[in-house]
Amino acid sequence: MDHESWSVAVTAAGMAEAQVMAGRLEVEGVPVRLRYDVAGSLYGITVNGLGAVKILVPEDWVEQARAILGRSYEEHDLSWQEDGPE
């Protein structure tokens, strides 16, 4: 799926945070791209914007992406399988 116009939905402080956000969006079916400075990513620097990762989504998905990332979940919101291997 190739979209002509991608926009920044949010900016993460570092690659780990960006990957979590991207995963949440992908699970919901939102196409995601990450844009980051290689030096910040390489050295793990997250000072003064260096190391920031922009979460890009197609322009028409921006509001939905922000809504998804704005949700918070409590433990009772999540479905846990009670019976597991013993």
C-alpha positions in Angstrom: 0.0 0.0 0.0 1.7 3.2 -1.1 0.3 6.5 0.0 1.5 9.7 -1.6 1.1 12.0 1.4 2.4 10.9 4.8 2.1 13.2 7.9 3.5 13.2 11.4 0.9 11.8 13.8 3.2 12.1 16.9 6.9 12.3 17.8 8.4 9.8 20.1 11.4 10.5 22.4 13.4 7.5 21.2 13.3 4.4 19.1 12.0 2.1 21.8 9.0 4.4 22.4 8.5 4.8 18.7 8.4 1.0 18.1 5.8 0.6 20.8 3.6 3.3 19.3 4.1 1.9 15.8 3.1 -1.5 17.0 -0.1 -0.2 18.6 -1.0 1.5 15.3 -0.2 -1.5 13.2 -2.4 -3.8 15.4 -5.3 -1.4 14.6 -4.5 -1.6 10.9 -2.9 1.8 10.5 0.0 2.0 8.0 3.1 3.4 9.8 6.5 4.7 8.8 9.2 5.9 11.1 11.5 8.9 10.4 14.6 9.4 12.5 18.1 10.8 12.6 20.5 7.9 12.2 23.1 9.4 14.6 20.6 9.7 17.4 19.3 6.2 16.8 22.9 4.8 16.5 24.1 6.3 19.8 20.8 6.2 21.7 20.9 10.0 22.3 17.6 11.6 23.2 18.7 15.2 24.1 17.3 18.4 22.6 15.4 16.5 19.9 18.3 14.4 18.8 17.0 10.8 18.9 13.4 11.9 18.3 11.5 9.6 16.0 8.6 10.9 14.0 5.6 8.5 13.6 4.3 9.0 10.1 0.9 7.8 8.8 -1.0 8.5 5.7 -2.6 12.0 5.9 -6.1 10.7 6.0 -5.2 8.4 9.0 -3.7 11.1 11.3 -6.7 11.8 13.5 -7.4 8.0 13.9 -3.8 7.4 14.8 -3.7 10.1 17.4 -7.0 8.8 18.9 -5.5 5.3 19.1 -2.3 6.5 20.8 -4.3 8.7 23.1 -6.2 5.8 24.6 -5.2 4.4 27.9 -6.0 1.0 29.1 -6.7 -0.4 32.6 -6.1 -4.0 33.4 -9.9 -4.7 33.4 -10.0 -3.4 29.8 -7.7 -6.2 28.6 -8.9 -9.7 28.0 -6.6 -12.3 29.7 -6.8 -15.9 29.1 -7.5 -17.5 32.4 -6.7 -21.1 31.5 -3.1 -21.6 30.3 -0.7 -24.5 30.1 0.3 -25.8 33.5 
